[in-house]
Every structure is written in C-alpha cells, then in structure tokens.
Amino acid sequence: MEHPETRVGRIHHTESFGTVDGPGVRYVVFMQGCPLRCIYCHNPDAIAIQGGETQTAGELVDDILRYKNFIRGVTFSGGEPLMQPEFVAACAIMLRNRGLSTSIDTAGAPSLQKSKPAIDAAKRLLLDIKAADSADAERLTGQGNEISFATLDYCESTQKTVWLRHVLLRGYTLNPTKLRTLAQKLQRYTCIDQIELIPFHKLGEPKWDALGKPYLLRDTPATTPEETAWAKDIFRSYGLPVEYIWRQSR
C-alpha cells in the first residue's frame, strides 16, 4: 500500500505569503490541471494536467513546515486541486497532524466520488459557484453547475465550512435577475460562512496572449466598484453573509 507521504502531485507553483485565499496569511499551493475552461481564467497555464512539476506530499509538507511560525494555514488552489484528491488529502492530513489547517479553493468540478477524501480532510472549502443557471455555467466554463452544487450539498450534509465565491462578469453573471436567482438558491445553506463577490479583472489577459490562445473577454471592461456594491446589496437583501475582497478571477 502506498504511504501518504509518497503520494505524488503535480504542482504549478507555490506562494509562501498569500493573503486572499482564506483566513490570515496562507501558504498557497497552486495545483496543475483543471477540467474547466473558464473564459476569464487567471491561470490558463495551469489548465493542462501535463504541466507543472511533480512533488511528493512529504516533500511539500516539509517545505510548508518551514513557514509554520509565519502562516495561519495552507490553501490548495489551482488549476483545480480536486483533480488530485489523494495528494491533497494526504497533505491535508499530514498538515493537520502538525497543527496547520487546510482550505481548498475549488470550483467543485470533479465528481464527488473522486473528491470526497480531499473535502473531508480539509477544514473549509472556498467554493466558486460559476453561475446560478447550468447553461450559463457551461457558457463560462464548458461544464454545467450540477457537480458544483452537488459539492455544496455534500458540504451542507457534513457541515463542512464553505466560503462561497462568485465572479461578477458583465454580460454573464453581473445581472440583477441572475444574482437574485443565485441568492435565492444559496439561502438554504447553513454551511456557508461567508460569500465573496469577486470583481472581474483582466490581469490574466497577458498569460492568454503568451500561450497564443484567444482571450474572449478582451473587449469586456473590468467590474467597477459601483457594480460590485449593488451586487452586494442584492445578496444582503436575502440575508446572506456577503464580504468583498479584491481578488483576481481564476
């Protein structure tokens, strides 16, 4: 049987001082590979599973522990970390045994059958719901939202803490009717600790150009503070715990 420390993961890059991916200062691990093709992806170079570098769980945890006195916890982001659930779960368990909690920044795209071990091992999910309507989610990412909501349902059933995230994109999600529909859907979930509305930024555009891939949002303006403010007001009108952070759309 494979020992957890020897599990191999494919990693895009790491950051030892992240401040927008969970509570407090975080060590952030950006995993390689994602099944979605989000048109606003900030890390398009992390999509292909063949990229990045390989590392064992033991090697990664050893590096993280060098920063233990300076960080509050660890966040696995990407890419889509739930594409490598055994590796993420192994790291999360090892870190928990050493006094560090783990968050997973995910779109909840892989099937629950595959992702449950990692979800169960983490302290919280930073769950990105792309759209209230499945057809809109497919337009944005190439995949509907059924698995993402199934992931949220599973978190509700286990009372796993969720920080829910939603990108505000003009012409897609930045629409009063669509925002009200999503807010109504989210009202029943008691596992949601806070909701972060993420204004669309275009900082990923140069990466798309460098990869020689068409960037479909070249003429779409960034979300303004005023637009973000009225979107927040809609969610608050449904009694939802809305927070705002400046964060690059992923």
KEGU-278542 format. One record per residue: residue in three letters; x, y, z of N, C-alpha, C in turn. Coordinates in steps of 0.05 Angstrom, whole numbers. Last residue first. Layout:
N
<ALA,<X,Y,Z>,<X,Y,Z>,<X,Y,Z>>
...
END
This chain:
250
<ARG,<-206,672,-224>,<-189,648,-231>,<-203,631,-252>>
<SER,<-198,740,-214>,<-215,718,-222>,<-199,696,-233>>
<GLN,<-163,766,-160>,<-162,761,-188>,<-181,737,-194>>
<ARG,<-198,807,-113>,<-184,781,-119>,<-185,777,-149>>
<TRP,<-217,842,-60>,<-206,846,-87>,<-190,820,-92>>
<ILE,<-277,821,-28>,<-248,821,-29>,<-240,827,-58>>
<TYR,<-332,828,14>,<-320,836,-12>,<-290,834,-9>>
<GLU,<-384,786,38>,<-360,801,42>,<-349,808,14>>
<VAL,<-448,769,61>,<-431,777,39>,<-407,793,48>>
<PRO,<-489,726,82>,<-465,738,94>,<-444,746,73>>
<LEU,<-557,743,65>,<-533,727,61>,<-508,741,72>>
<GLY,<-607,765,63>,<-597,757,89>,<-572,741,88>>
<TYR,<-622,786,16>,<-631,759,21>,<-620,748,48>>
<SER,<-596,833,14>,<-625,835,17>,<-637,807,22>>
<ARG,<-544,817,3>,<-551,824,31>,<-581,825,35>>
<PHE,<-548,811,-52>,<-543,787,-35>,<-551,793,-6>>
<ILE,<-556,865,-67>,<-575,844,-74>,<-572,820,-56>>
<ASP,<-509,889,-48>,<-535,896,-36>,<-556,876,-43>>
<LYS,<-471,867,-83>,<-470,861,-54>,<-497,866,-41>>
<ALA,<-486,893,-129>,<-488,864,-128>,<-488,855,-99>>
<TRP,<-473,945,-116>,<-502,938,-119>,<-506,908,-120>>
<ALA,<-417,940,-112>,<-432,949,-89>,<-462,941,-92>>
<THR,<-400,926,-163>,<-396,907,-141>,<-414,914,-117>>
<GLU,<-412,973,-189>,<-426,949,-197>,<-424,928,-175>>
<GLU,<-376,1007,-164>,<-404,1013,-162>,<-421,988,-169>>
<PRO,<-326,986,-178>,<-334,986,-150>,<-364,990,-147>>
<THR,<-334,948,-240>,<-329,973,-225>,<-337,969,-196>>
<THR,<-301,898,-276>,<-324,905,-259>,<-316,929,-242>>
<ALA,<-270,915,-338>,<-268,904,-311>,<-293,914,-295>>
<PRO,<-301,904,-403>,<-289,921,-382>,<-288,907,-355>>
<THR,<-284,865,-457>,<-302,866,-434>,<-289,883,-412>>
<ASP,<-251,855,-499>,<-266,880,-500>,<-286,883,-477>>
<ARG,<-229,806,-484>,<-211,828,-489>,<-226,855,-489>>
<LEU,<-250,757,-474>,<-260,780,-458>,<-243,805,-462>>
<LEU,<-226,715,-499>,<-252,723,-508>,<-263,748,-495>>
<TYR,<-165,706,-525>,<-177,716,-500>,<-204,728,-507>>
<PRO,<-136,650,-556>,<-154,673,-559>,<-166,680,-531>>
<LYS,<-67,636,-542>,<-95,627,-541>,<-113,652,-543>>
<GLY,<-13,640,-534>,<-23,640,-562>,<-52,631,-564>>
<LEU,<8,646,-485>,<2,619,-493>,<-8,617,-522>>
<ALA,<9,701,-482>,<34,687,-482>,<31,658,-491>>
<ASP,<-46,713,-480>,<-30,721,-503>,<-4,705,-505>>
<TRP,<-58,692,-430>,<-71,680,-453>,<-55,687,-478>>
<LYS,<-26,727,-400>,<-20,699,-400>,<-33,684,-424>>
<PRO,<-51,777,-407>,<-24,772,-419>,<-16,743,-419>>
<GLU,<-101,768,-379>,<-100,771,-408>,<-72,766,-419>>
<GLY,<-106,769,-324>,<-97,744,-337>,<-93,746,-367>>
<LEU,<-125,817,-309>,<-97,813,-305>,<-87,787,-317>>
<LYS,<-176,838,-311>,<-164,828,-336>,<-134,823,-334>>
<HIS,<-227,821,-265>,<-204,837,-273>,<-191,823,-297>>
<PHE,<-291,821,-235>,<-275,812,-258>,<-252,832,-263>>
<PRO,<-298,817,-165>,<-300,833,-190>,<-281,822,-211>>
<ILE,<-329,770,-128>,<-303,776,-139>,<-306,792,-165>>
<LEU,<-358,764,-67>,<-364,772,-94>,<-338,783,-106>>
<GLU,<-362,714,-20>,<-344,734,-31>,<-351,740,-60>>
<ILE,<-396,697,37>,<-397,698,8>,<-379,721,-2>>
<GLN,<-388,652,93>,<-387,679,80>,<-388,676,50>>
<ASP,<-406,602,108>,<-397,621,128>,<-395,649,118>>
<ILE,<-451,555,93>,<-438,578,81>,<-431,599,103>>
<CYS,<-482,517,117>,<-453,513,117>,<-438,537,106>>
<THR,<-535,527,108>,<-524,536,133>,<-494,532,135>>
<TYR,<-571,543,52>,<-546,530,61>,<-535,543,86>>
<ARG,<-614,571,33>,<-620,547,49>,<-594,534,61>>
<GLN,<-596,612,-1>,<-608,618,25>,<-610,594,43>>
<LEU,<-579,601,-52>,<-560,598,-30>,<-572,602,-3>>
<LYS,<-622,612,-85>,<-612,584,-83>,<-595,580,-59>>
<GLN,<-625,668,-80>,<-647,651,-71>,<-638,622,-67>>
<ALA,<-577,682,-105>,<-581,688,-77>,<-603,671,-65>>
<LEU,<-588,666,-158>,<-567,653,-143>,<-570,657,-113>>
<THR,<-629,703,-169>,<-634,674,-172>,<-613,658,-156>>
<ARG,<-603,751,-164>,<-625,744,-145>,<-630,714,-146>>
<LEU,<-567,747,-206>,<-556,749,-179>,<-578,742,-159>>
<LYS,<-602,747,-250>,<-585,724,-245>,<-574,724,-217>>
<THR,<-624,799,-244>,<-641,775,-243>,<-625,750,-237>>
<PRO,<-578,833,-249>,<-594,832,-224>,<-612,807,-222>>
<ASN,<-515,811,-269>,<-543,815,-278>,<-561,813,-254>>
<LEU,<-462,788,-281>,<-468,814,-269>,<-494,823,-280>>
<THR,<-453,742,-310>,<-464,739,-283>,<-472,766,-270>>
<TYR,<-451,767,-367>,<-455,739,-359>,<-468,738,-331>>
<GLY,<-443,820,-375>,<-453,804,-398>,<-458,775,-391>>
<ARG,<-390,824,-329>,<-410,838,-345>,<-417,822,-370>>
<LEU,<-383,784,-274>,<-374,789,-301>,<-396,801,-318>>
<LEU,<-362,767,-214>,<-381,786,-226>,<-370,794,-253>>
<VAL,<-356,703,-186>,<-343,724,-202>,<-365,741,-216>>
<HIS,<-361,680,-121>,<-376,684,-146>,<-364,708,-161>>
<ARG,<-354,633,-67>,<-344,655,-84>,<-359,656,-110>>
<LEU,<-363,616,0>,<-373,614,-27>,<-363,639,-43>>
<TRP,<-333,579,45>,<-332,607,37>,<-340,606,7>>
<VAL,<-359,529,87>,<-355,539,59>,<-353,569,59>>
<THR,<-348,476,131>,<-349,504,127>,<-343,512,98>>
<LYS,<-389,420,130>,<-363,430,124>,<-365,460,118>>
<GLN,<-435,390,143>,<-430,416,156>,<-400,424,154>>
<THR,<-450,349,113>,<-428,344,132>,<-422,368,149>>
<SER,<-489,372,81>,<-495,348,96>,<-475,341,117>>
<GLU,<-461,415,59>,<-483,420,77>,<-490,396,93>>
<CYS,<-425,388,27>,<-415,404,49>,<-437,411,69>>
<TYR,<-462,367,-9>,<-447,349,8>,<-435,364,31>>
<ASP,<-479,414,-34>,<-499,397,-19>,<-484,378,0>>
<LEU,<-432,429,-60>,<-443,446,-39>,<-463,430,-22>>
<THR,<-430,386,-96>,<-408,390,-76>,<-417,407,-53>>
<ALA,<-475,397,-125>,<-474,372,-110>,<-452,373,-89>>
<PHE,<-459,445,-148>,<-480,446,-128>,<-481,420,-113>>
<SER,<-419,423,-182>,<-412,443,-163>,<-433,445,-141>>
<ILE,<-449,389,-214>,<-430,377,-196>,<-422,398,-175>>
<GLU,<-481,427,-243>,<-493,406,-226>,<-474,395,-206>>
<ASN,<-467,467,-278>,<-461,472,-250>,<-472,449,-232>>
<GLY,<-432,447,-340>,<-454,457,-324>,<-447,459,-294>>
<GLN,<-374,470,-375>,<-387,449,-358>,<-410,462,-342>>
<GLY,<-350,513,-399>,<-351,488,-414>,<-364,465,-399>>
<THR,<-353,562,-373>,<-332,543,-366>,<-330,518,-383>>
<LEU,<-394,595,-392>,<-370,607,-379>,<-347,588,-377>>
<ARG,<-432,561,-411>,<-422,582,-429>,<-395,593,-418>>
<GLU,<-442,532,-365>,<-430,518,-388>,<-418,539,-407>>
<ALA,<-467,570,-334>,<-441,559,-325>,<-427,545,-348>>
<ASP,<-513,577,-364>,<-495,599,-361>,<-467,589,-353>>
<ALA,<-536,527,-355>,<-529,535,-383>,<-510,558,-383>>
<SER,<-546,528,-300>,<-526,510,-311>,<-518,517,-339>>
<ASP,<-549,588,-263>,<-561,572,-284>,<-540,554,-296>>
<ALA,<-514,613,-229>,<-538,601,-217>,<-550,581,-237>>
<ALA,<-443,602,-237>,<-469,614,-245>,<-492,599,-232>>
<LYS,<-399,583,-208>,<-395,600,-231>,<-420,615,-240>>
<ILE,<-377,582,-144>,<-401,576,-160>,<-401,595,-184>>
<ASP,<-323,562,-112>,<-330,581,-133>,<-354,570,-149>>
<LEU,<-309,554,-45>,<-323,542,-68>,<-333,563,-87>>
<LEU,<-265,537,-5>,<-270,562,-18>,<-282,555,-45>>
<LEU,<-278,494,49>,<-277,497,20>,<-281,527,13>>
<ARG,<-239,475,108>,<-260,491,94>,<-256,489,64>>
<LYS,<-206,435,125>,<-222,449,145>,<-245,464,132>>
<ALA,<-201,370,91>,<-197,399,94>,<-215,411,115>>
<ALA,<-218,318,88>,<-193,324,102>,<-188,353,107>>
<ASP,<-264,319,56>,<-266,310,84>,<-241,318,100>>
<ILE,<-241,334,7>,<-261,352,21>,<-262,345,50>>
<ALA,<-210,289,-4>,<-197,314,0>,<-216,334,15>>
<PRO,<-250,248,-9>,<-228,246,11>,<-214,273,16>>
<LYS,<-287,269,-51>,<-294,268,-23>,<-270,265,-3>>
<SER,<-274,267,-106>,<-264,289,-90>,<-269,287,-60>>
<LYS,<-298,223,-131>,<-269,226,-133>,<-259,246,-111>>
<GLN,<-351,229,-121>,<-339,203,-116>,<-309,204,-116>>
<LEU,<-360,280,-140>,<-358,276,-111>,<-345,249,-104>>
<SER,<-322,299,-198>,<-344,284,-185>,<-339,280,-155>>
<PRO,<-296,366,-205>,<-294,337,-206>,<-316,323,-191>>
<ALA,<-314,420,-190>,<-320,409,-216>,<-317,378,-217>>
<GLY,<-309,458,-150>,<-325,434,-145>,<-332,420,-170>>
<ALA,<-274,497,-155>,<-299,502,-169>,<-318,478,-164>>
<THR,<-235,515,-97>,<-244,497,-118>,<-269,507,-131>>
<ASP,<-188,515,-49>,<-201,534,-68>,<-209,519,-93>>
<ILE,<-188,489,13>,<-186,481,-15>,<-202,501,-32>>
<SER,<-148,495,72>,<-171,504,56>,<-166,494,27>>
<THR,<-124,465,131>,<-123,467,102>,<-149,477,91>>
<SER,<-84,479,190>,<-109,472,176>,<-106,478,147>>
<LEU,<-32,451,228>,<-39,471,207>,<-64,461,193>>
<GLY,<-11,413,263>,<-23,438,274>,<-30,459,254>>
<ARG,<4,365,245>,<25,383,253>,<15,411,260>>
<ASN,<-41,341,228>,<-27,328,250>,<-4,345,260>>
<ARG,<-53,374,185>,<-70,375,209>,<-56,363,233>>
<LEU,<-13,357,149>,<-12,384,160>,<-29,387,185>>
<MET,<-31,305,138>,<-5,309,150>,<-2,337,162>>
<ILE,<-81,318,115>,<-80,302,140>,<-53,305,153>>
<ALA,<-65,347,70>,<-83,359,90>,<-81,344,116>>
<CYS,<-35,309,40>,<-22,333,51>,<-39,345,74>>
<ALA,<-76,273,28>,<-52,264,43>,<-38,288,56>>
<ALA,<-111,305,-2>,<-120,293,24>,<-96,285,41>>
<VAL,<-79,317,-46>,<-88,339,-29>,<-97,328,-2>>
<PHE,<-73,265,-67>,<-49,280,-59>,<-57,302,-40>>
<GLU,<-125,251,-78>,<-110,234,-60>,<-85,250,-50>>
<PRO,<-144,291,-115>,<-154,289,-88>,<-138,273,-68>>
<GLN,<-134,324,-162>,<-113,308,-149>,<-121,303,-120>>
<MET,<-176,355,-174>,<-168,336,-194>,<-147,317,-184>>
<LEU,<-181,391,-134>,<-196,366,-130>,<-192,347,-154>>
<PRO,<-153,437,-152>,<-140,418,-133>,<-155,391,-130>>
<GLU,<-147,463,-212>,<-168,451,-196>,<-156,430,-177>>
<GLY,<-110,524,-226>,<-119,497,-230>,<-143,489,-213>>
<GLY,<-109,529,-154>,<-101,517,-179>,<-104,536,-203>>
<SER,<-100,512,-85>,<-115,526,-106>,<-106,514,-133>>
<PHE,<-99,501,-18>,<-94,488,-44>,<-112,501,-64>>
<THR,<-72,536,36>,<-94,534,16>,<-84,521,-9>>
<VAL,<-58,532,105>,<-50,526,77>,<-74,525,60>>
<GLY,<-48,580,159>,<-57,555,147>,<-47,553,118>>
<ARG,<-21,623,179>,<-44,613,195>,<-53,586,184>>
<ILE,<51,630,184>,<26,627,169>,<4,617,187>>
<PHE,<97,630,212>,<90,655,199>,<63,654,185>>
<ASN,<113,582,231>,<110,603,251>,<100,630,239>>
<LYS,<117,551,184>,<95,546,203>,<91,569,222>>
<TYR,<152,548,143>,<138,573,147>,<117,572,169>>
<ARG,<169,496,141>,<190,517,145>,<177,544,151>>
<LEU,<125,468,127>,<131,470,155>,<154,490,161>>
<ILE,<128,468,71>,<108,485,84>,<115,489,114>>
<ASP,<168,430,62>,<173,458,55>,<153,476,69>>
<ASP,<142,384,82>,<167,392,94>,<173,421,88>>
<VAL,<100,381,45>,<94,387,73>,<119,396,88>>
<LEU,<128,367,-2>,<113,392,0>,<108,400,29>>
<GLU,<150,317,13>,<168,339,5>,<153,366,8>>
<GLY,<103,287,22>,<123,292,43>,<141,315,37>>
<ALA,<79,287,-28>,<66,300,-6>,<85,306,17>>
<THR,<127,300,-80>,<113,282,-62>,<100,298,-40>>
<GLN,<119,330,-144>,<129,332,-117>,<114,312,-100>>
<THR,<128,355,-211>,<119,335,-192>,<133,338,-165>>
<GLU,<107,416,-241>,<128,398,-232>,<117,378,-212>>
<GLY,<70,437,-301>,<79,438,-274>,<102,419,-268>>
<GLY,<28,398,-347>,<48,418,-339>,<57,416,-310>>
<GLN,<-12,362,-357>,<16,353,-362>,<37,373,-354>>
<ILE,<-60,385,-349>,<-51,368,-328>,<-22,360,-332>>
<ALA,<-71,453,-365>,<-62,427,-375>,<-50,410,-352>>
<ILE,<-79,499,-332>,<-102,482,-341>,<-92,454,-349>>
<ALA,<-43,537,-320>,<-46,516,-300>,<-68,496,-309>>
<ASP,<-45,577,-356>,<-22,559,-358>,<-23,537,-338>>
<PRO,<-88,607,-340>,<-92,588,-362>,<-69,569,-366>>
<ASN,<-105,636,-291>,<-82,619,-293>,<-85,598,-315>>
<HIS,<-151,663,-295>,<-128,679,-290>,<-102,663,-292>>
<CYS,<-206,656,-339>,<-185,643,-323>,<-160,660,-320>>
<TYR,<-251,671,-365>,<-237,692,-351>,<-214,680,-334>>
<ILE,<-272,625,-386>,<-263,645,-405>,<-248,668,-392>>
<CYS,<-252,562,-362>,<-265,587,-356>,<-254,609,-374>>
<ARG,<-256,504,-371>,<-243,523,-389>,<-256,550,-386>>
<LEU,<-242,450,-325>,<-258,472,-336>,<-242,489,-355>>
<PRO,<-207,414,-304>,<-225,404,-324>,<-242,426,-337>>
<CYS,<-138,427,-294>,<-165,435,-289>,<-184,425,-311>>
<GLY,<-71,429,-270>,<-93,415,-283>,<-120,424,-274>>
<GLN,<-32,436,-211>,<-34,436,-240>,<-57,419,-250>>
<MET,<-44,478,-154>,<-42,452,-167>,<-45,455,-197>>
<PHE,<-13,521,-115>,<-28,521,-139>,<-24,495,-154>>
<VAL,<-15,532,-48>,<-5,512,-68>,<-23,512,-92>>
<VAL,<3,580,-2>,<-16,573,-23>,<-2,554,-43>>
<TYR,<2,595,63>,<19,583,44>,<0,572,23>>
<ARG,<-29,656,86>,<-30,628,78>,<-6,620,61>>
<VAL,<-53,698,136>,<-31,693,118>,<-30,663,112>>
<GLY,<-125,698,143>,<-98,703,151>,<-78,698,129>>
<PRO,<-169,652,110>,<-164,670,133>,<-134,673,139>>
<GLY,<-164,652,37>,<-171,640,63>,<-163,659,85>>
<ASP,<-131,681,0>,<-140,654,-5>,<-147,640,21>>
<VAL,<-103,728,4>,<-130,730,-5>,<-143,702,-11>>
<THR,<-49,724,18>,<-67,739,36>,<-96,740,27>>
<GLY,<10,683,20>,<-16,691,7>,<-34,703,27>>
<PHE,<67,668,21>,<55,691,36>,<30,700,22>>
<SER,<88,630,-10>,<92,626,19>,<78,648,35>>
<GLU,<62,595,-65>,<67,622,-53>,<68,619,-23>>
<THR,<80,552,-120>,<71,557,-92>,<77,586,-85>>
<HIS,<55,521,-181>,<74,537,-166>,<63,541,-137>>
<HIS,<35,471,-200>,<41,493,-218>,<62,512,-205>>
<ILE,<46,403,-188>,<42,429,-177>,<51,451,-197>>
<ARG,<22,340,-179>,<33,357,-200>,<26,386,-193>>
<GLY,<42,292,-129>,<24,312,-140>,<38,328,-162>>
<VAL,<46,228,-102>,<58,248,-119>,<37,266,-130>>
<ARG,<56,199,-38>,<38,206,-60>,<49,229,-76>>
<THR,<88,190,5>,<100,185,-22>,<81,191,-45>>
<GLU,<58,197,50>,<80,216,45>,<92,213,17>>
<PRO,<22,153,50>,<13,180,43>,<35,199,36>>
<HIS,<46,94,17>,<46,111,41>,<38,139,33>>
<GLU,<10,44,-16>,<25,69,-19>,<23,85,7>>
<MET,<17,-24,0>,<0,0,0>,<18,25,0>>
END
